[in-house]
Amino acid sequence: MSSRLVALAVLALLAGCASQSTKLPDGVRAKVAILETTDVHSNVLSYDYYKLKPDSTLGYERTATLIRRARAEFPNTFLFDSGDTIQGSVLADYQALVKPIACDQELAIYRAMDTIGYDGGTAGNHEFNYGLGFLSQATGTPMNVDGGRTDRCAGPHFPLVLANVDSARDGQPIFKPWTVVTKTIEATTADGKTIRVPLKIGIIGFTPPPIMQWDKQNLAGKVTVTGVVEAAQKYLPQLQAQHPDLIVAILHGGLDTAPYTPAMENGGWYLAGVPGIDALLLGHAHTEFPGPHYADMKDVDAQRGFVRGVPAVMGGFFGKDLGVIELALDRQQGRWVIDRSGSHSEVRPICVAAPGASKSAKPECVPADPQIAPLLDQTQAAAIAYVNTPIGESRVRLSSYFADEGNMTALAVVNAAQADYVRRELPRTHPELRDVPVLSSAAAFRTGFGGPDDYTDVAAGSLTLRRAADLYFYPNTLAAVKTDGAGLKAWLEKSAERFNLIDPNKTIEQPLINDKYPGFNVDQIQGGIHYVIDVSKPVGQRITALTYHGKPVTPEQPFVVVTNNYRASGGGHFPGLDGSSIVLAAPDGTREILADWLKQKKRIDASDLEARSWQFAPIKTRGPIVFTGASGKQDVANAAGLTNIRLSQDHGDGTATYTIDLSKR
């Protein structure tokens, strides 16, 4: 047969395949499961690097088991990742900062994901933490940006799409904004026959626009960012021109019904309203959708998983869950249509309570996928050896247990190191600020959000690098801002939103903590100030006393406050913090500054740490004020001088209810 005849035969075959797809009769039905991972944060293994022991409640190696089970359950699946993938664990820092991978090496998390097999993903805000050069290398994506790579290094074996970040050089997206994934699926005809047909799914990705503030040092002048709605409106016509059967938006962001702006951090609710999006994958918020967190949101079905009529899912964080959207598809008028009555979303956890088990019983966790751990045996061992490097000694227990109630031991050491750094470095660049008081701000990153083991707790004794990493969980860089007394008070008022409004006259139990306000946004400031928080007053009016070295702080009184690049550039939406007041943007990471300070001190005693800088206003309540914490920690409260805290009930699952007597100091 001649080459011309062969070519004609191939064309005829392709035409036949196309006609099979486009000429499917109405009435054909299919079930398709969209699977999602998000916010894995390079927790490849079920391992706690701070306690140096296995932790079966997290880890991608267990999520992989859920993925395999879902694929066995559903004949038709697509698997996507919604970002915050390459940063967030000791293993990630080791491969990015300590012993950076070579161009021909693939990150451990991507090796694990490739073993399972993905169809696509996007980049979260933490993908940018290590800089554009590393991002370009680790994702195998040449980028025409300052610091980017022009060669193609080893990266994930699936496409990453991102529509709202462009190069400042040429205005082009640094990743492909969209792509189309085609798979052959099983469908059922009206007369019950099973047929195999191609299904084309278009995917388009988005990251939170505030990355320009959060990672200003890495991104300013190198890239520009567009709002998620604007980016969708720009690129959806291009994607729709490819005639996909469905379009899935992969957003590293949550849901927010506040008035939309292009800088909105969690724009999922508005993205769901953009015509042409058939399903929505969410992330960033470190929670689950569908789930109770979104129960009262407008036009949201938080039980079946719909946002403004669009099927959506958010699959937790740290490899604790798998998101699943089960789509019922009907062939109508020559195209696939989602039957919403037969579709729903769910979040499948790796750990669930056994049927009939008591509330105090530990949940049963799925086994780890046996193919994952062997992929990184050597890297895992090297990372553990590195974080066990001794750097000093502490005679003080440094803990975030009861940080919300006044235990500042874990924060005081961070504040001391930060303040020392700025007092040395700031006069070199801003001699005019030499005599301005330097305060330091730190938040307890680990306050139980991820479960009863999610606390910082560094015992007295030898200090290692892993202890420094535990004390400062994120790879932020240090920043200092110029403010005044009014700005300082506003800063503290924002942090005080962590507490619920307490009614002293209520006889029923009242929870102290507002769980919807994250612990990492509760800044506690030291450096000679003292302040009082009155939780019986409304938000914005709770700081009832604020002094500096015993004297009232005046609104115009100048201060320099040390914080991190995330907060200084607008992270957390603190009033007056938008990047414009930064007077020092350190090239050094806060974690490294802390480790260096501990090395220099060699040994820290209680005298090296400033005492607690705040207290609750005394309030006599008629009913109990309660909060949830880790069980068995009454001794920590007592040692921290919090004698007004008492264990109320041990739940038997690692958590407990405590009461706090606000009438006592």
WOFEN-V648700 format. One record per residue. N is the residue number from 1. SS is DSSP state (2 for helix, 1 for strand, 0 for the rest). D_FIRST is the distance of its C-alpha to the first C-alpha in Angstrom with 2 decimals. Layout:
BEGIN
n:N ss:SS d_first:D_FIRST
n:N ss:SS d_first:D_FIRST
END
This chain:
BEGIN
n:1 ss:0 d_first:0.00
n:2 ss:0 d_first:3.81
n:3 ss:2 d_first:6.63
n:4 ss:2 d_first:8.19
n:5 ss:2 d_first:6.24
n:6 ss:2 d_first:6.65
n:7 ss:2 d_first:10.12
n:8 ss:2 d_first:10.89
n:9 ss:2 d_first:10.27
n:10 ss:2 d_first:12.52
n:11 ss:2 d_first:14.97
n:12 ss:2 d_first:15.26
n:13 ss:2 d_first:16.00
n:14 ss:2 d_first:18.53
n:15 ss:2 d_first:20.05
n:16 ss:2 d_first:20.56
n:17 ss:2 d_first:22.32
n:18 ss:2 d_first:24.46
n:19 ss:2 d_first:25.48
n:20 ss:2 d_first:26.56
n:21 ss:2 d_first:28.93
n:22 ss:2 d_first:30.26
n:23 ss:0 d_first:30.61
n:24 ss:0 d_first:32.56
n:25 ss:0 d_first:35.43
n:26 ss:0 d_first:38.95
n:27 ss:0 d_first:40.84
n:28 ss:0 d_first:38.34
n:29 ss:1 d_first:40.33
n:30 ss:1 d_first:39.74
n:31 ss:1 d_first:42.02
n:32 ss:1 d_first:41.23
n:33 ss:1 d_first:43.52
n:34 ss:1 d_first:43.89
n:35 ss:1 d_first:45.46
n:36 ss:1 d_first:47.52
n:37 ss:1 d_first:49.35
n:38 ss:0 d_first:51.72
n:39 ss:0 d_first:54.49
n:40 ss:0 d_first:53.63
n:41 ss:0 d_first:55.33
n:42 ss:0 d_first:53.75
n:43 ss:0 d_first:55.60
n:44 ss:0 d_first:52.88
n:45 ss:0 d_first:55.23
n:46 ss:0 d_first:58.08
n:47 ss:1 d_first:60.64
n:48 ss:1 d_first:63.74
n:49 ss:0 d_first:64.02
n:50 ss:0 d_first:67.57
n:51 ss:0 d_first:68.94
n:52 ss:0 d_first:66.67
n:53 ss:1 d_first:65.75
n:54 ss:1 d_first:62.93
n:55 ss:0 d_first:62.88
n:56 ss:0 d_first:60.93
n:57 ss:0 d_first:61.41
n:58 ss:0 d_first:58.77
n:59 ss:0 d_first:55.64
n:60 ss:2 d_first:51.93
n:61 ss:2 d_first:51.42
n:62 ss:2 d_first:52.97
n:63 ss:2 d_first:51.19
n:64 ss:2 d_first:47.98
n:65 ss:2 d_first:49.22
n:66 ss:2 d_first:49.68
n:67 ss:2 d_first:46.16
n:68 ss:2 d_first:44.71
n:69 ss:2 d_first:46.97
n:70 ss:2 d_first:45.95
n:71 ss:2 d_first:42.26
n:72 ss:2 d_first:43.14
n:73 ss:2 d_first:45.12
n:74 ss:0 d_first:42.70
n:75 ss:0 d_first:39.05
n:76 ss:0 d_first:38.20
n:77 ss:1 d_first:39.72
n:78 ss:1 d_first:39.53
n:79 ss:1 d_first:41.81
n:80 ss:1 d_first:43.41
n:81 ss:1 d_first:46.31
n:82 ss:0 d_first:48.95
n:83 ss:0 d_first:50.27
n:84 ss:0 d_first:53.32
n:85 ss:0 d_first:51.18
n:86 ss:0 d_first:51.81
n:87 ss:0 d_first:55.63
n:88 ss:0 d_first:58.60
n:89 ss:0 d_first:59.20
n:90 ss:2 d_first:60.60
n:91 ss:2 d_first:57.14
n:92 ss:2 d_first:55.81
n:93 ss:2 d_first:58.66
n:94 ss:2 d_first:58.18
n:95 ss:2 d_first:54.53
n:96 ss:2 d_first:55.29
n:97 ss:2 d_first:58.78
n:98 ss:2 d_first:60.03
n:99 ss:0 d_first:57.07
n:100 ss:0 d_first:54.31
n:101 ss:0 d_first:50.78
n:102 ss:0 d_first:48.70
n:103 ss:0 d_first:45.64
n:104 ss:0 d_first:43.34
n:105 ss:0 d_first:45.34
n:106 ss:0 d_first:44.81
n:107 ss:0 d_first:47.84
n:108 ss:2 d_first:48.92
n:109 ss:2 d_first:48.69
n:110 ss:2 d_first:45.10
n:111 ss:2 d_first:44.17
n:112 ss:2 d_first:45.72
n:113 ss:2 d_first:43.97
n:114 ss:2 d_first:40.57
n:115 ss:2 d_first:41.27
n:116 ss:2 d_first:41.69
n:117 ss:0 d_first:38.89
n:118 ss:0 d_first:39.63
n:119 ss:0 d_first:37.79
n:120 ss:1 d_first:40.06
n:121 ss:1 d_first:43.61
n:122 ss:0 d_first:46.12
n:123 ss:0 d_first:49.00
n:124 ss:0 d_first:52.61
n:125 ss:2 d_first:55.71
n:126 ss:2 d_first:56.25
n:127 ss:2 d_first:52.88
n:128 ss:2 d_first:54.70
n:129 ss:0 d_first:57.71
n:130 ss:0 d_first:56.49
n:131 ss:0 d_first:55.54
n:132 ss:2 d_first:52.40
n:133 ss:2 d_first:51.51
n:134 ss:2 d_first:51.40
n:135 ss:2 d_first:49.63
n:136 ss:2 d_first:46.94
n:137 ss:2 d_first:46.52
n:138 ss:2 d_first:46.80
n:139 ss:0 d_first:44.31
n:140 ss:0 d_first:41.75
n:141 ss:0 d_first:42.14
n:142 ss:0 d_first:42.69
n:143 ss:0 d_first:45.54
n:144 ss:0 d_first:46.86
n:145 ss:0 d_first:50.45
n:146 ss:0 d_first:53.49
n:147 ss:0 d_first:53.19
n:148 ss:0 d_first:49.56
n:149 ss:0 d_first:46.85
n:150 ss:0 d_first:44.03
n:151 ss:0 d_first:41.99
n:152 ss:0 d_first:40.18
n:153 ss:0 d_first:42.00
n:154 ss:0 d_first:41.30
n:155 ss:0 d_first:41.70
n:156 ss:0 d_first:40.90
n:157 ss:0 d_first:37.33
n:158 ss:0 d_first:37.64
n:159 ss:0 d_first:38.19
n:160 ss:1 d_first:41.77
n:161 ss:1 d_first:42.54
n:162 ss:0 d_first:45.79
n:163 ss:0 d_first:46.51
n:164 ss:0 d_first:50.16
n:165 ss:1 d_first:50.56
n:166 ss:1 d_first:49.71
n:167 ss:1 d_first:50.16
n:168 ss:0 d_first:53.30
n:169 ss:0 d_first:51.55
n:170 ss:0 d_first:48.80
n:171 ss:0 d_first:49.40
n:172 ss:0 d_first:46.02
n:173 ss:1 d_first:45.70
n:174 ss:0 d_first:45.96
n:175 ss:0 d_first:43.41
n:176 ss:1 d_first:40.65
n:177 ss:0 d_first:42.66
n:178 ss:1 d_first:40.10
n:179 ss:1 d_first:36.65
n:180 ss:1 d_first:34.54
n:181 ss:1 d_first:33.80
n:182 ss:1 d_first:31.22
n:183 ss:1 d_first:31.36
n:184 ss:1 d_first:30.20
n:185 ss:1 d_first:33.36
n:186 ss:1 d_first:34.57
n:187 ss:1 d_first:36.07
n:188 ss:1 d_first:37.86
n:189 ss:0 d_first:37.49
n:190 ss:0 d_first:40.60
n:191 ss:0 d_first:40.31
n:192 ss:0 d_first:40.17
n:193 ss:0 d_first:36.51
n:194 ss:1 d_first:35.11
n:195 ss:1 d_first:31.93
n:196 ss:1 d_first:30.20
n:197 ss:1 d_first:29.77
n:198 ss:1 d_first:29.59
n:199 ss:1 d_first:32.97
n:200 ss:1 d_first:33.40
n:201 ss:1 d_first:36.78
n:202 ss:1 d_first:38.03
n:203 ss:1 d_first:40.68
n:204 ss:1 d_first:43.31
n:205 ss:1 d_first:46.06
n:206 ss:1 d_first:49.70
n:207 ss:0 d_first:52.51
n:208 ss:0 d_first:56.28
n:209 ss:0 d_first:57.38
n:210 ss:0 d_first:60.59
n:211 ss:2 d_first:58.68
n:212 ss:2 d_first:59.92
n:213 ss:2 d_first:63.43
n:214 ss:2 d_first:62.82
n:215 ss:0 d_first:60.88
n:216 ss:2 d_first:62.36
n:217 ss:2 d_first:62.76
n:218 ss:2 d_first:59.03
n:219 ss:2 d_first:57.74
n:220 ss:0 d_first:60.25
n:221 ss:0 d_first:58.92
n:222 ss:0 d_first:55.47
n:223 ss:1 d_first:54.02
n:224 ss:1 d_first:54.96
n:225 ss:1 d_first:54.80
n:226 ss:0 d_first:54.29
n:227 ss:0 d_first:55.63
n:228 ss:2 d_first:53.23
n:229 ss:2 d_first:53.52
n:230 ss:2 d_first:53.02
n:231 ss:2 d_first:49.93
n:232 ss:2 d_first:48.49
n:233 ss:2 d_first:49.19
n:234 ss:2 d_first:47.52
n:235 ss:2 d_first:44.24
n:236 ss:2 d_first:43.72
n:237 ss:2 d_first:42.45
n:238 ss:2 d_first:39.72
n:239 ss:2 d_first:38.80
n:240 ss:2 d_first:39.01
n:241 ss:0 d_first:36.61
n:242 ss:0 d_first:33.89
n:243 ss:0 d_first:34.62
n:244 ss:0 d_first:35.45
n:245 ss:0 d_first:36.63
n:246 ss:1 d_first:39.74
n:247 ss:1 d_first:41.56
n:248 ss:1 d_first:43.61
n:249 ss:1 d_first:46.26
n:250 ss:1 d_first:47.11
n:251 ss:1 d_first:50.67
n:252 ss:0 d_first:52.80
n:253 ss:0 d_first:55.87
n:254 ss:0 d_first:58.04
n:255 ss:0 d_first:59.79
n:256 ss:0 d_first:62.69
n:257 ss:0 d_first:64.15
n:258 ss:0 d_first:66.39
n:259 ss:0 d_first:65.86
n:260 ss:0 d_first:62.51
n:261 ss:0 d_first:62.33
n:262 ss:0 d_first:59.37
n:263 ss:0 d_first:61.01
n:264 ss:0 d_first:61.09
n:265 ss:0 d_first:60.41
n:266 ss:0 d_first:59.36
n:267 ss:0 d_first:57.60
n:268 ss:2 d_first:55.68
n:269 ss:2 d_first:57.79
n:270 ss:2 d_first:57.07
n:271 ss:2 d_first:53.39
n:272 ss:0 d_first:53.08
n:273 ss:0 d_first:54.37
n:274 ss:0 d_first:51.57
n:275 ss:0 d_first:49.37
n:276 ss:0 d_first:45.80
n:277 ss:0 d_first:46.56
n:278 ss:0 d_first:45.75
n:279 ss:1 d_first:46.99
n:280 ss:1 d_first:49.20
n:281 ss:1 d_first:49.45
n:282 ss:1 d_first:52.83
n:283 ss:0 d_first:54.58
n:284 ss:0 d_first:57.28
n:285 ss:0 d_first:60.26
n:286 ss:0 d_first:60.21
n:287 ss:0 d_first:60.79
n:288 ss:1 d_first:58.94
n:289 ss:1 d_first:57.65
n:290 ss:0 d_first:58.17
n:291 ss:0 d_first:61.63
n:292 ss:2 d_first:65.33
n:293 ss:2 d_first:65.34
n:294 ss:2 d_first:63.88
n:295 ss:0 d_first:65.69
n:296 ss:0 d_first:67.75
n:297 ss:0 d_first:65.24
n:298 ss:0 d_first:64.75
n:299 ss:0 d_first:61.64
n:300 ss:1 d_first:60.54
n:301 ss:1 d_first:60.04
n:302 ss:0 d_first:60.87
n:303 ss:0 d_first:60.42
n:304 ss:0 d_first:57.00
n:305 ss:0 d_first:55.65
n:306 ss:1 d_first:55.25
n:307 ss:1 d_first:56.18
n:308 ss:0 d_first:56.76
n:309 ss:0 d_first:54.45
n:310 ss:1 d_first:51.62
n:311 ss:1 d_first:50.81
n:312 ss:1 d_first:51.82
n:313 ss:1 d_first:52.57
n:314 ss:1 d_first:54.25
n:315 ss:1 d_first:53.83
n:316 ss:0 d_first:57.01
n:317 ss:0 d_first:57.13
n:318 ss:0 d_first:57.14
n:319 ss:0 d_first:54.58
n:320 ss:0 d_first:57.09
n:321 ss:1 d_first:54.92
n:322 ss:1 d_first:51.51
n:323 ss:1 d_first:51.07
n:324 ss:1 d_first:49.14
n:325 ss:1 d_first:48.26
n:326 ss:1 d_first:47.15
n:327 ss:1 d_first:45.42
n:328 ss:1 d_first:45.10
n:329 ss:1 d_first:42.31
n:330 ss:1 d_first:42.12
n:331 ss:1 d_first:39.41
n:332 ss:1 d_first:41.32
n:333 ss:0 d_first:40.26
n:334 ss:0 d_first:36.73
n:335 ss:1 d_first:37.78
n:336 ss:1 d_first:39.24
n:337 ss:1 d_first:43.05
n:338 ss:1 d_first:45.37
n:339 ss:0 d_first:47.83
n:340 ss:2 d_first:50.83
n:341 ss:2 d_first:52.89
n:342 ss:2 d_first:50.44
n:343 ss:0 d_first:49.85
n:344 ss:1 d_first:52.11
n:345 ss:1 d_first:52.41
n:346 ss:1 d_first:54.18
n:347 ss:1 d_first:55.01
n:348 ss:1 d_first:54.69
n:349 ss:1 d_first:57.06
n:350 ss:0 d_first:56.55
n:351 ss:1 d_first:60.16
n:352 ss:1 d_first:61.77
n:353 ss:0 d_first:65.05
n:354 ss:0 d_first:64.92
n:355 ss:0 d_first:65.70
n:356 ss:0 d_first:69.44
n:357 ss:0 d_first:70.16
n:358 ss:0 d_first:73.23
n:359 ss:0 d_first:72.98
n:360 ss:0 d_first:74.11
n:361 ss:0 d_first:71.42
n:362 ss:0 d_first:68.73
n:363 ss:0 d_first:65.31
n:364 ss:1 d_first:62.56
n:365 ss:1 d_first:59.60
n:366 ss:0 d_first:56.07
n:367 ss:0 d_first:55.10
n:368 ss:0 d_first:53.27
n:369 ss:0 d_first:49.58
n:370 ss:2 d_first:49.60
n:371 ss:2 d_first:46.61
n:372 ss:2 d_first:48.37
n:373 ss:2 d_first:51.51
n:374 ss:2 d_first:49.91
n:375 ss:2 d_first:47.87
n:376 ss:2 d_first:51.05
n:377 ss:2 d_first:53.57
n:378 ss:2 d_first:54.44
n:379 ss:2 d_first:54.49
n:380 ss:2 d_first:56.67
n:381 ss:2 d_first:59.12
n:382 ss:2 d_first:59.36
n:383 ss:2 d_first:60.01
n:384 ss:2 d_first:62.75
n:385 ss:2 d_first:64.35
n:386 ss:2 d_first:64.40
n:387 ss:2 d_first:66.10
n:388 ss:0 d_first:68.73
n:389 ss:0 d_first:70.03
n:390 ss:1 d_first:73.82
n:391 ss:1 d_first:75.19
n:392 ss:1 d_first:78.68
n:393 ss:1 d_first:80.98
n:394 ss:1 d_first:82.24
n:395 ss:0 d_first:85.48
n:396 ss:0 d_first:84.46
n:397 ss:0 d_first:82.06
n:398 ss:1 d_first:79.59
n:399 ss:1 d_first:78.25
n:400 ss:0 d_first:76.71
n:401 ss:0 d_first:78.21
n:402 ss:0 d_first:80.45
n:403 ss:2 d_first:79.27
n:404 ss:2 d_first:79.48
n:405 ss:2 d_first:83.05
n:406 ss:0 d_first:84.25
n:407 ss:0 d_first:83.13
n:408 ss:0 d_first:82.08
n:409 ss:2 d_first:81.92
n:410 ss:2 d_first:78.13
n:411 ss:2 d_first:78.31
n:412 ss:2 d_first:81.40
n:413 ss:2 d_first:79.76
n:414 ss:2 d_first:76.85
n:415 ss:2 d_first:79.34
n:416 ss:2 d_first:81.45
n:417 ss:2 d_first:78.56
n:418 ss:2 d_first:77.25
n:419 ss:2 d_first:80.70
n:420 ss:2 d_first:81.47
n:421 ss:2 d_first:78.29
n:422 ss:2 d_first:79.01
n:423 ss:2 d_first:82.68
n:424 ss:2 d_first:81.68
n:425 ss:2 d_first:78.76
n:426 ss:2 d_first:79.76
n:427 ss:2 d_first:82.80
n:428 ss:2 d_first:80.66
n:429 ss:2 d_first:78.63
n:430 ss:0 d_first:81.11
n:431 ss:2 d_first:84.63
n:432 ss:2 d_first:86.00
n:433 ss:2 d_first:84.99
n:434 ss:0 d_first:86.78
n:435 ss:0 d_first:89.54
n:436 ss:0 d_first:87.48
n:437 ss:0 d_first:87.41
n:438 ss:1 d_first:84.11
n:439 ss:1 d_first:83.11
n:440 ss:1 d_first:80.12
n:441 ss:1 d_first:77.91
n:442 ss:1 d_first:75.78
n:443 ss:1 d_first:74.19
n:444 ss:0 d_first:73.69
n:445 ss:0 d_first:69.91
n:446 ss:0 d_first:70.14
n:447 ss:1 d_first:72.52
n:448 ss:0 d_first:71.03
n:449 ss:0 d_first:68.26
n:450 ss:0 d_first:65.73
n:451 ss:0 d_first:68.16
n:452 ss:0 d_first:71.32
n:453 ss:0 d_first:69.92
n:454 ss:0 d_first:68.87
n:455 ss:1 d_first:71.97
n:456 ss:0 d_first:72.90
n:457 ss:1 d_first:75.50
n:458 ss:1 d_first:76.40
n:459 ss:0 d_first:79.18
n:460 ss:0 d_first:81.96
n:461 ss:1 d_first:81.24
n:462 ss:1 d_first:78.56
n:463 ss:1 d_first:76.18
n:464 ss:1 d_first:72.59
n:465 ss:2 d_first:69.73
n:466 ss:2 d_first:68.40
n:467 ss:2 d_first:71.77
n:468 ss:2 d_first:71.43
n:469 ss:2 d_first:67.99
n:470 ss:2 d_first:69.56
n:471 ss:2 d_first:72.36
n:472 ss:0 d_first:69.94
n:473 ss:0 d_first:66.75
n:474 ss:0 d_first:64.64
n:475 ss:0 d_first:63.52
n:476 ss:0 d_first:65.42
n:477 ss:1 d_first:67.03
n:478 ss:1 d_first:70.73
n:479 ss:1 d_first:72.02
n:480 ss:1 d_first:75.53
n:481 ss:1 d_first:76.63
n:482 ss:1 d_first:79.83
n:483 ss:1 d_first:81.50
n:484 ss:1 d_first:84.98
n:485 ss:2 d_first:87.08
n:486 ss:2 d_first:85.70
n:487 ss:2 d_first:82.12
n:488 ss:2 d_first:83.00
n:489 ss:2 d_first:84.46
n:490 ss:2 d_first:81.43
n:491 ss:2 d_first:79.21
n:492 ss:2 d_first:81.31
n:493 ss:2 d_first:81.43
n:494 ss:2 d_first:77.62
n:495 ss:2 d_first:77.56
n:496 ss:2 d_first:80.24
n:497 ss:2 d_first:77.83
n:498 ss:2 d_first:76.82
n:499 ss:1 d_first:79.88
n:500 ss:0 d_first:80.49
n:501 ss:0 d_first:83.51
n:502 ss:0 d_first:86.28
n:503 ss:0 d_first:88.99
n:504 ss:0 d_first:92.14
n:505 ss:0 d_first:93.58
n:506 ss:0 d_first:90.80
n:507 ss:0 d_first:91.73
n:508 ss:0 d_first:88.19
n:509 ss:0 d_first:85.85
n:510 ss:1 d_first:84.09
n:511 ss:1 d_first:81.06
n:512 ss:0 d_first:81.67
n:513 ss:1 d_first:78.07
n:514 ss:0 d_first:75.73
n:515 ss:0 d_first:72.46
n:516 ss:0 d_first:70.45
n:517 ss:0 d_first:71.70
n:518 ss:0 d_first:69.89
n:519 ss:2 d_first:71.95
n:520 ss:2 d_first:70.16
n:521 ss:2 d_first:71.74
n:522 ss:0 d_first:75.27
n:523 ss:1 d_first:76.58
n:524 ss:1 d_first:79.84
n:525 ss:1 d_first:81.66
n:526 ss:1 d_first:84.20
n:527 ss:0 d_first:86.19
n:528 ss:0 d_first:89.74
n:529 ss:1 d_first:89.06
n:530 ss:1 d_first:90.03
n:531 ss:1 d_first:89.03
n:532 ss:1 d_first:89.70
n:533 ss:1 d_first:87.21
n:534 ss:0 d_first:88.76
n:535 ss:0 d_first:86.29
n:536 ss:0 d_first:88.65
n:537 ss:0 d_first:87.86
n:538 ss:0 d_first:84.78
n:539 ss:0 d_first:81.81
n:540 ss:0 d_first:82.81
n:541 ss:0 d_first:86.47
n:542 ss:0 d_first:86.43
n:543 ss:1 d_first:87.40
n:544 ss:1 d_first:91.15
n:545 ss:1 d_first:92.31
n:546 ss:1 d_first:90.71
n:547 ss:1 d_first:92.66
n:548 ss:1 d_first:92.15
n:549 ss:0 d_first:94.59
n:550 ss:0 d_first:96.76
n:551 ss:1 d_first:96.98
n:552 ss:1 d_first:95.26
n:553 ss:0 d_first:92.10
n:554 ss:0 d_first:92.49
n:555 ss:0 d_first:89.65
n:556 ss:0 d_first:89.55
n:557 ss:0 d_first:89.89
n:558 ss:1 d_first:87.09
n:559 ss:1 d_first:84.85
n:560 ss:1 d_first:81.75
n:561 ss:1 d_first:79.68
n:562 ss:1 d_first:77.14
n:563 ss:1 d_first:74.00
n:564 ss:1 d_first:70.25
n:565 ss:2 d_first:67.59
n:566 ss:2 d_first:66.38
n:567 ss:2 d_first:69.81
n:568 ss:2 d_first:70.94
n:569 ss:0 d_first:67.91
n:570 ss:0 d_first:68.28
n:571 ss:0 d_first:66.91
n:572 ss:0 d_first:68.81
n:573 ss:0 d_first:70.09
n:574 ss:0 d_first:73.50
n:575 ss:0 d_first:75.75
n:576 ss:0 d_first:75.98
n:577 ss:0 d_first:73.17
n:578 ss:0 d_first:70.29
n:579 ss:0 d_first:69.87
n:580 ss:0 d_first:72.40
n:581 ss:0 d_first:75.28
n:582 ss:1 d_first:73.67
n:583 ss:1 d_first:75.93
n:584 ss:1 d_first:74.16
n:585 ss:1 d_first:70.46
n:586 ss:1 d_first:70.35
n:587 ss:1 d_first:67.33
n:588 ss:1 d_first:68.22
n:589 ss:1 d_first:67.17
n:590 ss:2 d_first:70.04
n:591 ss:2 d_first:69.11
n:592 ss:2 d_first:69.36
n:593 ss:2 d_first:72.64
n:594 ss:2 d_first:74.00
n:595 ss:2 d_first:72.97
n:596 ss:2 d_first:74.59
n:597 ss:2 d_first:77.75
n:598 ss:2 d_first:77.97
n:599 ss:2 d_first:77.53
n:600 ss:2 d_first:80.32
n:601 ss:2 d_first:82.64
n:602 ss:0 d_first:81.98
n:603 ss:1 d_first:83.92
n:604 ss:1 d_first:84.44
n:605 ss:0 d_first:87.43
n:606 ss:2 d_first:88.43
n:607 ss:2 d_first:90.43
n:608 ss:2 d_first:87.23
n:609 ss:0 d_first:85.93
n:610 ss:0 d_first:87.37
n:611 ss:0 d_first:88.82
n:612 ss:0 d_first:87.34
n:613 ss:0 d_first:87.49
n:614 ss:1 d_first:87.60
n:615 ss:1 d_first:89.00
n:616 ss:1 d_first:89.05
n:617 ss:0 d_first:91.96
n:618 ss:0 d_first:94.32
n:619 ss:0 d_first:93.80
n:620 ss:0 d_first:95.64
n:621 ss:0 d_first:93.33
n:622 ss:0 d_first:94.45
n:623 ss:0 d_first:91.22
n:624 ss:0 d_first:89.02
n:625 ss:1 d_first:86.45
n:626 ss:1 d_first:83.49
n:627 ss:1 d_first:80.26
n:628 ss:1 d_first:77.59
n:629 ss:1 d_first:77.10
n:630 ss:1 d_first:76.29
n:631 ss:0 d_first:78.65
n:632 ss:0 d_first:81.25
n:633 ss:0 d_first:81.80
n:634 ss:2 d_first:85.37
n:635 ss:2 d_first:86.44
n:636 ss:2 d_first:84.16
n:637 ss:2 d_first:85.81
n:638 ss:2 d_first:89.25
n:639 ss:2 d_first:88.53
n:640 ss:0 d_first:87.35
n:641 ss:0 d_first:90.64
n:642 ss:0 d_first:89.12
n:643 ss:0 d_first:91.91
n:644 ss:0 d_first:91.40
n:645 ss:1 d_first:88.19
n:646 ss:1 d_first:88.35
n:647 ss:1 d_first:85.80
n:648 ss:1 d_first:85.86
n:649 ss:1 d_first:83.21
n:650 ss:1 d_first:80.75
n:651 ss:0 d_first:77.65
n:652 ss:0 d_first:76.58
n:653 ss:0 d_first:73.07
n:654 ss:0 d_first:73.94
n:655 ss:1 d_first:75.28
n:656 ss:1 d_first:78.79
n:657 ss:1 d_first:80.83
n:658 ss:1 d_first:83.55
n:659 ss:1 d_first:86.42
n:660 ss:1 d_first:87.81
n:661 ss:0 d_first:91.38
n:662 ss:0 d_first:91.23
n:663 ss:0 d_first:95.02
n:664 ss:0 d_first:95.15
n:665 ss:0 d_first:94.02
END
